[in-house]
Amino acid sequence: MTGLPDGMRFVPPEAAAARETALGKLRELYGSWGYLPVEVPGLEHFDPSHPREAQAFKLTDKGSDVLALRSDFTPALAHLVATTYPGVAAGERRALRLRYAGTVWHAHHPELAGTREFTQVGIELVGVSNARADAEIIHLARESVRVVGLTPRIEVGNPAYVRALLEAADVPREHELALADAIDRKDRADVMALISALGLRGRAADAILRSPDLYGDEGVLDEARRLAPNDAARQAVDRLEGVLEEFEDASELLLDLGLARRLSYYTGVTFRAYTFDYGQPLLGGGRYDGALLPYAAGFSLGLERLLSAVPSARPAALTPQVLTLDDPAARLLRAAGIAVARALASEPGAAEREAHDARIPYLLVDGTLRAVGGGGASETRRLELQALLGGLGGGE
C-alpha cells in the first residue's frame, strides 16, 4: 500500500465523531439565527484573481481547461449570490443569511501540522451594511467558540482607521501593505523604521506610530478619535463604537485599532477569535463591501484548528452503551437516543464476552439489561436504562 499524499490524513472514529458533534452544534447555532445552508462546487475554473490563487490545486479537464479544487468558500458563495440573487449582487439592500461547511484544499498550508485538506465552516450576511449587521456576525463568531466548550476572546478592529491614516500621511501605495503589516503585527520598531524611511511627518505620522498601541477596552476609542487626522479616521472609530452599542455584554471583546490584515480586501470592521492558552486565532472575518459583493460581511473557521484547542474533543457516548440480542427493545432505546449495537453472536454467553471485549457496559436480552464486567457499568445507570425501557413499552 502506498502512503498518503503530503498533507492528507485519515480521521479515526473518535476524531470523526468529535468533528461531527462540533459541526452539528455550529449548524444548530447558525440555523437558530436564521442562516440557511448553501452548497457550492468543489471543482472550479482556475481564476488568477482568486484571493487564494497561490493555494490552488490545479487540474485540467478533457478540453484542457484549467480547473482548481475549492480553496475558499467565500468567492464561490459570492458567485452563488450573483447567480441566484442578481439584484443583491447588483446592490439591492436585501439581507441574505447564508451558512456553509465543507472541505477546502490548499496546495501549501504550513499551519495545522502541514494539513492541506481541512473543513471550512462559516456564515455570510449579504445585502446589508451597518453596525447592527457587524455586531450580529461578531456575536455569532463569539458563540462559535463558546458552543464547543471554549471561552472566547474576540479582538475587534476596523482597517478603515489604518487606511485613513495611511491616506492622510500620503504613504505611497507600494508601501502601504508593508506598513499595515507592521502595524498589524504590533512591531513598533518596524513601524518607526518605515515612517523614517518614507520621511513621514505631522499628525498622521504620529497617529500611525501610535496605532499599534490602540488596544484594550472602550477607552481606546477616545484616544483613537483624538489622534485621528481626518474625517475618514473618525468615521471608522464611530462605526466601531456603534458596533459595541449593539452588544448587551461587550466584556469578551477587545478593541484593536491597529488590526490591519488584508487591508486591500476588508473595508470595515474585522475581528479574530481566540481562547485562553491557545496562541493561534480560531476564526477570523469582517466586512468586505465592494470586494466580492456590494455589501457583505462574514467569517470562517477551520474545524480542525477549533477542535485542536478543545482539551478533550472525544464525545462521552462514542462507544455504544448497550449490546443487544433483543431487536424490538433495541429499537425503543435507539429512538430514545441511546446508542445500541447489535450483537454478532447469537448465544447470550458469547454475546456477553463480545460486550466485555468491546467495553460495552450493558447487554440486553429478552427485555432485560445485564451489567457486563470491564465496561464501566454502574447499577444506577442500569436501573435508569431499564426504567426507560419499561416506560417505552419494553422490559420487565
WOJOLIN-V134143 format. One record per residue. RES is the residue in three letters. OMEGA is omega in whole degrees, 0 to 359 (* if undefined). NEAR is the number of other C-alpha atoms within 8 Angstrom. D_CENTER is the distance of its C-alpha to the mean C-alpha in whole Angstrom. Layout:
BEGIN
RES & OMEGA & NEAR & D_CENTER
RES & OMEGA & NEAR & D_CENTER
END
This chain:
BEGIN
MET & 179 & 2 & 35
THR & 180 & 3 & 33
GLY & 179 & 4 & 30
LEU & 172 & 7 & 26
PRO & 181 & 5 & 26
ASP & 177 & 5 & 24
GLY & 177 & 9 & 20
MET & 182 & 9 & 20
ARG & 169 & 6 & 20
PHE & 177 & 4 & 21
VAL & 181 & 6 & 19
PRO & 187 & 6 & 22
PRO & 183 & 6 & 22
GLU & 181 & 9 & 21
ALA & 180 & 10 & 17
ALA & 179 & 9 & 17
ALA & 178 & 11 & 18
ALA & 178 & 11 & 15
ARG & 181 & 11 & 13
GLU & 179 & 8 & 14
THR & 181 & 9 & 14
ALA & 180 & 9 & 11
LEU & 177 & 9 & 10
GLY & 178 & 8 & 13
LYS & 180 & 10 & 12
LEU & 178 & 10 & 9
ARG & 179 & 8 & 11
GLU & 178 & 8 & 14
LEU & 183 & 11 & 12
TYR & 179 & 12 & 11
GLY & 181 & 9 & 15
SER & 176 & 7 & 17
TRP & 175 & 6 & 16
GLY & 179 & 7 & 17
TYR & 185 & 11 & 15
LEU & 182 & 8 & 16
PRO & 172 & 7 & 15
VAL & 176 & 7 & 16
GLU & 178 & 5 & 17
VAL & 183 & 8 & 17
PRO & 174 & 7 & 20
GLY & 180 & 8 & 19
LEU & 185 & 8 & 22
GLU & 168 & 9 & 22
HIS & 178 & 8 & 25
PHE & 183 & 10 & 25
ASP & 180 & 6 & 25
PRO & 180 & 5 & 26
SER & 179 & 5 & 24
HIS & 181 & 7 & 21
PRO & 179 & 5 & 18
ARG & 181 & 8 & 18
GLU & 183 & 10 & 21
ALA & 182 & 5 & 22
GLN & 190 & 11 & 19
ALA & 165 & 14 & 21
PHE & 185 & 9 & 22
LYS & 177 & 9 & 26
LEU & 173 & 8 & 28
THR & 176 & 9 & 31
ASP & 185 & 8 & 32
LYS & 179 & 5 & 36
GLY & 180 & 5 & 37
SER & 173 & 6 & 35
ASP & 179 & 8 & 32
VAL & 179 & 10 & 30
LEU & 179 & 12 & 26
ALA & 171 & 12 & 23
LEU & 181 & 13 & 20
ARG & 179 & 13 & 17
SER & 179 & 10 & 15
ASP & 182 & 9 & 13
PHE & 191 & 11 & 12
THR & 178 & 6 & 13
PRO & 179 & 10 & 16
ALA & 179 & 10 & 17
LEU & 176 & 9 & 16
ALA & 177 & 10 & 18
HIS & 178 & 8 & 21
LEU & 180 & 10 & 20
VAL & 180 & 11 & 21
ALA & 182 & 12 & 24
THR & 187 & 7 & 25
THR & 181 & 6 & 25
TYR & 185 & 9 & 25
PRO & 179 & 9 & 27
GLY & 179 & 8 & 28
VAL & 179 & 14 & 25
ALA & 179 & 12 & 24
ALA & 177 & 8 & 28
GLY & 177 & 10 & 27
GLU & 180 & 8 & 28
ARG & 180 & 7 & 26
ARG & 186 & 8 & 25
ALA & 172 & 8 & 21
LEU & 177 & 8 & 19
ARG & 187 & 11 & 16
LEU & 177 & 12 & 14
ARG & 183 & 13 & 11
TYR & 174 & 11 & 10
ALA & 179 & 8 & 9
GLY & 183 & 7 & 12
THR & 169 & 10 & 13
VAL & 183 & 14 & 13
TRP & 176 & 13 & 16
HIS & 180 & 11 & 17
ALA & 179 & 9 & 20
HIS & 181 & 6 & 20
HIS & 184 & 10 & 17
PRO & 181 & 7 & 18
GLU & 178 & 6 & 15
LEU & 177 & 8 & 14
ALA & 176 & 5 & 18
GLY & 180 & 8 & 19
THR & 177 & 12 & 16
ARG & 177 & 12 & 17
GLU & 181 & 10 & 15
PHE & 184 & 11 & 12
THR & 177 & 11 & 9
GLN & 180 & 14 & 7
VAL & 180 & 12 & 5
GLY & 177 & 11 & 6
ILE & 176 & 13 & 9
GLU & 173 & 12 & 12
LEU & 191 & 14 & 15
VAL & 172 & 14 & 18
GLY & 179 & 15 & 21
VAL & 180 & 11 & 21
SER & 175 & 10 & 21
ASN & 184 & 6 & 22
ALA & 181 & 11 & 21
ARG & 177 & 9 & 20
ALA & 177 & 10 & 18
ASP & 182 & 14 & 16
ALA & 179 & 12 & 16
GLU & 180 & 8 & 15
ILE & 181 & 13 & 12
ILE & 178 & 9 & 12
HIS & 181 & 8 & 13
LEU & 173 & 9 & 10
ALA & 178 & 11 & 7
ARG & 182 & 12 & 10
GLU & 176 & 10 & 10
SER & 177 & 10 & 7
VAL & 183 & 15 & 8
ARG & 188 & 10 & 12
VAL & 176 & 10 & 11
VAL & 174 & 10 & 11
GLY & 180 & 7 & 14
LEU & 176 & 10 & 13
THR & 185 & 8 & 14
PRO & 168 & 13 & 12
ARG & 187 & 12 & 14
ILE & 175 & 12 & 13
GLU & 186 & 12 & 15
VAL & 178 & 14 & 16
GLY & 178 & 14 & 18
ASN & 180 & 18 & 20
PRO & 177 & 17 & 21
ALA & 178 & 12 & 24
TYR & 179 & 13 & 25
VAL & 180 & 16 & 25
ARG & 179 & 9 & 26
ALA & 178 & 11 & 29
LEU & 181 & 16 & 30
LEU & 179 & 12 & 31
GLU & 181 & 8 & 32
ALA & 180 & 10 & 35
ALA & 181 & 11 & 36
ASP & 176 & 6 & 36
VAL & 178 & 11 & 34
PRO & 186 & 6 & 35
ARG & 183 & 6 & 32
GLU & 180 & 5 & 32
HIS & 184 & 8 & 31
GLU & 185 & 10 & 29
LEU & 179 & 9 & 26
ALA & 180 & 7 & 27
LEU & 178 & 10 & 28
ALA & 179 & 12 & 25
ASP & 178 & 10 & 23
ALA & 177 & 12 & 26
ILE & 182 & 16 & 25
ASP & 178 & 12 & 21
ARG & 182 & 7 & 22
LYS & 178 & 9 & 24
ASP & 186 & 10 & 27
ARG & 179 & 10 & 30
ALA & 178 & 6 & 33
ASP & 179 & 8 & 31
VAL & 181 & 13 & 31
MET & 180 & 9 & 34
ALA & 180 & 8 & 36
LEU & 177 & 9 & 34
ILE & 180 & 11 & 36
SER & 182 & 8 & 39
ALA & 181 & 7 & 39
LEU & 179 & 7 & 38
GLY & 182 & 6 & 41
LEU & 180 & 10 & 39
ARG & 172 & 8 & 41
GLY & 186 & 7 & 41
ARG & 180 & 8 & 38
ALA & 179 & 14 & 35
ALA & 177 & 12 & 36
ASP & 180 & 10 & 36
ALA & 178 & 12 & 33
ILE & 181 & 13 & 31
LEU & 181 & 11 & 32
ARG & 188 & 8 & 31
SER & 178 & 12 & 28
PRO & 182 & 16 & 26
ASP & 181 & 7 & 27
LEU & 188 & 13 & 26
TYR & 177 & 11 & 23
GLY & 183 & 9 & 24
ASP & 186 & 8 & 24
GLU & 180 & 7 & 26
GLY & 181 & 7 & 29
VAL & 178 & 11 & 27
LEU & 179 & 9 & 27
ASP & 180 & 8 & 31
GLU & 179 & 9 & 32
ALA & 179 & 13 & 29
ARG & 178 & 10 & 32
ARG & 181 & 6 & 35
LEU & 187 & 10 & 34
ALA & 182 & 12 & 33
PRO & 183 & 10 & 35
ASN & 182 & 9 & 35
ASP & 182 & 7 & 34
ALA & 178 & 9 & 31
ALA & 179 & 15 & 29
ARG & 178 & 12 & 31
GLN & 177 & 8 & 29
ALA & 177 & 12 & 25
VAL & 179 & 13 & 26
ASP & 181 & 8 & 27
ARG & 177 & 10 & 24
LEU & 179 & 12 & 22
GLU & 178 & 9 & 25
GLY & 177 & 10 & 24
VAL & 180 & 12 & 21
LEU & 181 & 9 & 21
GLU & 180 & 7 & 24
GLU & 181 & 9 & 22
PHE & 173 & 8 & 21
GLU & 180 & 5 & 23
ASP & 181 & 5 & 21
ALA & 186 & 7 & 20
SER & 180 & 5 & 21
GLU & 178 & 8 & 17
LEU & 174 & 10 & 17
LEU & 181 & 12 & 19
LEU & 180 & 13 & 20
ASP & 180 & 13 & 20
LEU & 176 & 15 & 23
GLY & 178 & 16 & 22
LEU & 189 & 13 & 19
ALA & 180 & 13 & 20
ARG & 178 & 9 & 17
ARG & 186 & 6 & 18
LEU & 181 & 11 & 21
SER & 183 & 5 & 22
TYR & 182 & 7 & 19
TYR & 184 & 15 & 17
THR & 183 & 13 & 20
GLY & 185 & 12 & 19
VAL & 176 & 15 & 17
THR & 183 & 14 & 14
PHE & 172 & 12 & 12
ARG & 178 & 12 & 10
ALA & 178 & 15 & 9
TYR & 167 & 14 & 11
THR & 185 & 14 & 13
PHE & 177 & 8 & 17
ASP & 175 & 4 & 18
TYR & 192 & 7 & 15
GLY & 184 & 7 & 16
GLN & 175 & 5 & 13
PRO & 181 & 9 & 10
LEU & 177 & 13 & 7
LEU & 178 & 13 & 5
GLY & 178 & 12 & 7
GLY & 180 & 11 & 9
GLY & 182 & 14 & 12
ARG & 181 & 13 & 16
TYR & 179 & 14 & 17
ASP & 176 & 14 & 20
GLY & 180 & 8 & 23
ALA & 178 & 8 & 21
LEU & 180 & 8 & 20
LEU & 182 & 12 & 21
PRO & 181 & 12 & 23
TYR & 182 & 12 & 21
ALA & 173 & 14 & 17
ALA & 179 & 15 & 14
GLY & 175 & 12 & 10
PHE & 175 & 13 & 7
SER & 177 & 11 & 4
LEU & 171 & 12 & 2
GLY & 185 & 12 & 5
LEU & 181 & 12 & 6
GLU & 179 & 10 & 10
ARG & 180 & 10 & 9
LEU & 182 & 12 & 7
LEU & 178 & 10 & 10
SER & 178 & 7 & 13
ALA & 181 & 9 & 12
VAL & 183 & 10 & 14
PRO & 178 & 5 & 17
SER & 184 & 4 & 18
ALA & 182 & 8 & 16
ARG & 178 & 9 & 19
PRO & 183 & 9 & 20
ALA & 185 & 4 & 23
ALA & 180 & 7 & 25
LEU & 179 & 8 & 24
THR & 177 & 6 & 28
PRO & 178 & 11 & 30
GLN & 187 & 11 & 32
VAL & 168 & 13 & 35
LEU & 189 & 15 & 37
THR & 166 & 13 & 39
LEU & 184 & 13 & 42
ASP & 185 & 10 & 42
ASP & 180 & 8 & 40
PRO & 179 & 6 & 41
ALA & 179 & 11 & 40
ALA & 179 & 11 & 37
ARG & 179 & 8 & 36
LEU & 180 & 12 & 36
LEU & 179 & 13 & 34
ARG & 179 & 10 & 31
ALA & 179 & 7 & 32
ALA & 176 & 6 & 31
GLY & 179 & 6 & 28
ILE & 179 & 10 & 30
ALA & 182 & 11 & 29
VAL & 177 & 12 & 32
ALA & 179 & 8 & 33
ARG & 180 & 8 & 37
ALA & 175 & 10 & 39
LEU & 172 & 5 & 41
ALA & 183 & 8 & 44
SER & 182 & 8 & 46
GLU & 187 & 6 & 48
PRO & 180 & 9 & 47
GLY & 179 & 6 & 48
ALA & 178 & 9 & 46
ALA & 178 & 15 & 43
GLU & 177 & 10 & 43
ARG & 178 & 8 & 43
GLU & 178 & 10 & 40
ALA & 180 & 15 & 38
HIS & 181 & 13 & 39
ASP & 181 & 8 & 38
ALA & 181 & 7 & 35
ARG & 174 & 9 & 35
ILE & 193 & 16 & 34
PRO & 186 & 15 & 36
TYR & 176 & 15 & 38
LEU & 181 & 16 & 40
LEU & 180 & 14 & 41
VAL & 177 & 11 & 45
ASP & 176 & 7 & 47
GLY & 183 & 11 & 44
THR & 179 & 9 & 45
LEU & 176 & 11 & 42
ARG & 174 & 9 & 43
ALA & 181 & 11 & 42
VAL & 179 & 13 & 41
GLY & 177 & 8 & 42
GLY & 182 & 9 & 39
GLY & 179 & 12 & 36
GLY & 182 & 8 & 36
ALA & 172 & 12 & 37
SER & 181 & 7 & 38
GLU & 180 & 7 & 41
THR & 180 & 6 & 39
ARG & 179 & 8 & 36
ARG & 181 & 13 & 39
LEU & 177 & 8 & 41
GLU & 181 & 8 & 38
LEU & 179 & 9 & 37
GLN & 179 & 12 & 41
ALA & 177 & 9 & 41
LEU & 180 & 9 & 38
LEU & 179 & 14 & 39
GLY & 179 & 10 & 43
GLY & 180 & 7 & 41
LEU & 177 & 7 & 40
GLY & 178 & 7 & 43
GLY & 174 & 10 & 43
GLY & 187 & 11 & 45
GLU & * & 6 & 48
END
